[in-house]
Amino acid sequence: MKLLITGGAGFIGSEVVRRAIKNGFHVAVVDNLSYAGDLERISGVKEKIIFYRVDISQRDALHSVFKKETPEIVIHLAAESHVDRSIIEPQAFLHTNVMGTFNLLELSKEFRIKRFINVSTDEVYGELGEEGYFTEESPLRPSSPYSASKASQDMLGRAYWRTYGLAVITVRPSNNYGPWQYPEKLIPVVIAKALNNERIPVYGDGRNMREWLYVEDCAEAILMITEKGKPGDIYNIGSNEERRNIDVVREILRIINKPEDLIEFVKDRPGHDFRYCMSIEKIKKEIGWSPKTGFKEGIERTVRWYMANMEWLNAKINTLRQYWQRVYKKD
Ligand SMILES: NC(=O)c1ccc[n+]([C@@H]2O[C@H](COP(=O)([O-])OP(=O)(O)OC[C@H]3O[C@@H](n4cnc5c(N)ncnc54)[C@H](O)[C@@H]3O)[C@@H](O)[C@H]2O)c1
């Protein structure tokens, strides 16, 4: 079976690529190697994949890839993925997440792709209060330019199923964490700061809650849905491992053995959603998937991985610093 995986040099995409190869798929990867993409993540399988450095917003270049590869399945993970960046520079998010997805759907229709796995996010549902959870039927109420662009991607995919019969399956994972995550997302930021004895910024009062999903579990779910999911359907991928941000930070400090006075509460992110949590009854019942890695085990493994890969981590921190310097200069 021939897979085309977009965003395969990214954090979750690379885990999906590694696992797909292990499962015996033929894999072609499309990724423009943005600041968040890195071929090192898939260097272990580089002989076994075909890689195209292509921007999904460039229709002609993408067309050549489809023509050459004639994939049977598309797993679409390429995205601008960071909420804070979407607040500063939203345009790139529309470019990639909306127009890029549109190009992929159009080409998938033209090339009669058998399955299109559209990777959305739990953030499309908007925020929850202290109680309750989202099901696949919950309305979409995105809060940030990132989640609005993902909701557009999500809805476009479902429209291609309803209108053209393209076999789109929508997946909505919760917050992922694990090795190889670019250190602008909460968990690797905290690990990097703590390891370098720097102040750790925590938005607001740190009470915002997220549902943490270990990346290997997420990739397993995506591939199981690829094989067993029903076209036109939506599947939440969660862990039910909810934690307040401040408790995540404290747990990391405990593992690294650093003092809690490194924590610094900073002005809250505009439009910051208080809580996300999803029902995963459907994926459990219909796909037979459930998460394997509890938060305690996953966070230990993640911290150990970053401690063993400090060179990679610090190189990314340097490129990140340059980005923020550019942003602050612009203000
Ligand atoms: N990380 C999470 O917690 C999480 C949770 C839910 C859903 N998601 C979704 O899962 C997908 C993967 O997330 P991630 O955390 O691995 O993101 P990531 O930022 O680590 O990786 C995204 C990849 O897409 C590539 N890319 C970006 N713009 C592109 C373009 N125009 N053309 C081609 N490639 C491009 C990047 O180079 C990178 O390799 C995204 O769609 C994201 O919205 C992520």
Ligand as a Chemical Component Dictionary entry (heavy atoms), coordinates in Angstrom:
data_LIG
# 
_chem_comp.id                   LIG 
_chem_comp.type                 NON-POLYMER 
_chem_comp.pdbx_formal_charge   0 
_chem_comp.three_letter_code    LIG 
# 
loop_
_chem_comp_atom.comp_id 
_chem_comp_atom.atom_id 
_chem_comp_atom.alt_atom_id 
_chem_comp_atom.type_symbol 
_chem_comp_atom.charge 
_chem_comp_atom.model_Cartn_x 
_chem_comp_atom.model_Cartn_y 
_chem_comp_atom.model_Cartn_z 
_chem_comp_atom.pdbx_ordinal 
LIG N1  N1  N 0  1.368  18.555 18.405 1  
LIG C1  C1  C 0  0.141  18.471 18.890 2  
LIG O1  O1  O 0  -0.052 18.478 20.120 3  
LIG C2  C2  C 0  -1.039 18.321 17.971 4  
LIG C3  C3  C 0  -2.296 18.037 18.533 5  
LIG C4  C4  C 0  -3.395 17.892 17.687 6  
LIG C5  C5  C 0  -3.233 17.997 16.317 7  
LIG N2  N2  N 1  -2.005 18.298 15.800 8  
LIG C6  C6  C 0  -1.884 18.386 14.342 9  
LIG O2  O2  O 0  -1.026 17.331 13.933 10 
LIG C7  C7  C 0  -0.258 17.729 12.801 11 
LIG C8  C8  C 0  1.220  17.564 13.092 12 
LIG O3  O3  O 0  1.557  18.349 14.242 13 
LIG P1  P1  P 0  3.048  18.450 14.760 14 
LIG O4  O4  O 0  2.994  18.774 16.188 15 
LIG O5  O5  O -1 3.830  17.273 14.307 16 
LIG O6  O6  O 0  3.530  19.745 13.979 17 
LIG P2  P2  P 0  4.997  20.200 13.580 18 
LIG O7  O7  O 0  4.939  21.687 13.553 19 
LIG O8  O8  O 0  6.013  19.531 14.446 20 
LIG O9  O9  O 0  5.199  19.618 12.111 21 
LIG C9  C9  C 0  4.569  20.165 10.994 22 
LIG C10 C10 C 0  5.352  19.732 9.767  23 
LIG O10 O10 O 0  4.691  20.300 8.614  24 
LIG C11 C11 C 0  5.675  20.883 7.768  25 
LIG N3  N3  N 0  5.051  21.984 7.043  26 
LIG C12 C12 C 0  4.632  23.187 7.543  27 
LIG N4  N4  N 0  4.135  23.960 6.547  28 
LIG C13 C13 C 0  4.232  23.225 5.403  29 
LIG C14 C14 C 0  3.914  23.480 4.048  30 
LIG N5  N5  N 0  3.362  24.644 3.672  31 
LIG N6  N6  N 0  4.164  22.523 3.135  32 
LIG C15 C15 C 0  4.722  21.338 3.492  33 
LIG N7  N7  N 0  5.060  21.038 4.777  34 
LIG C16 C16 C 0  4.817  21.981 5.711  35 
LIG C17 C17 C 0  6.783  21.342 8.702  36 
LIG O11 O11 O 0  8.022  21.491 8.046  37 
LIG C18 C18 C 0  6.799  20.228 9.744  38 
LIG O12 O12 O 0  7.669  19.199 9.367  39 
LIG C19 C19 C 0  -0.680 19.172 12.505 40 
LIG O13 O13 O 0  -1.670 19.134 11.530 41 
LIG C20 C20 C 0  -1.243 19.669 13.822 42 
LIG O14 O14 O 0  -2.196 20.687 13.614 43 
LIG C21 C21 C 0  -0.908 18.453 16.596 44 
# 
loop_
_chem_comp_bond.comp_id 
_chem_comp_bond.atom_id_1 
_chem_comp_bond.atom_id_2 
_chem_comp_bond.value_order 
_chem_comp_bond.pdbx_ordinal 
LIG N1  C1  SING 1  
LIG C1  O1  DOUB 2  
LIG C1  C2  SING 3  
LIG C2  C3  SING 4  
LIG C2  C21 DOUB 5  
LIG C3  C4  DOUB 6  
LIG C4  C5  SING 7  
LIG C5  N2  DOUB 8  
LIG N2  C6  SING 9  
LIG N2  C21 SING 10 
LIG C6  O2  SING 11 
LIG C6  C20 SING 12 
LIG O2  C7  SING 13 
LIG C7  C8  SING 14 
LIG C7  C19 SING 15 
LIG C8  O3  SING 16 
LIG O3  P1  SING 17 
LIG P1  O4  DOUB 18 
LIG P1  O5  SING 19 
LIG P1  O6  SING 20 
LIG O6  P2  SING 21 
LIG P2  O7  DOUB 22 
LIG P2  O8  SING 23 
LIG P2  O9  SING 24 
LIG O9  C9  SING 25 
LIG C9  C10 SING 26 
LIG C10 O10 SING 27 
LIG C10 C18 SING 28 
LIG O10 C11 SING 29 
LIG C11 N3  SING 30 
LIG C11 C17 SING 31 
LIG N3  C12 SING 32 
LIG N3  C16 SING 33 
LIG C12 N4  DOUB 34 
LIG N4  C13 SING 35 
LIG C13 C14 SING 36 
LIG C13 C16 DOUB 37 
LIG C14 N5  SING 38 
LIG C14 N6  DOUB 39 
LIG N6  C15 SING 40 
LIG C15 N7  DOUB 41 
LIG N7  C16 SING 42 
LIG C17 O11 SING 43 
LIG C17 C18 SING 44 
LIG C18 O12 SING 45 
LIG C19 O13 SING 46 
LIG C19 C20 SING 47 
LIG C20 O14 SING 48 
# 
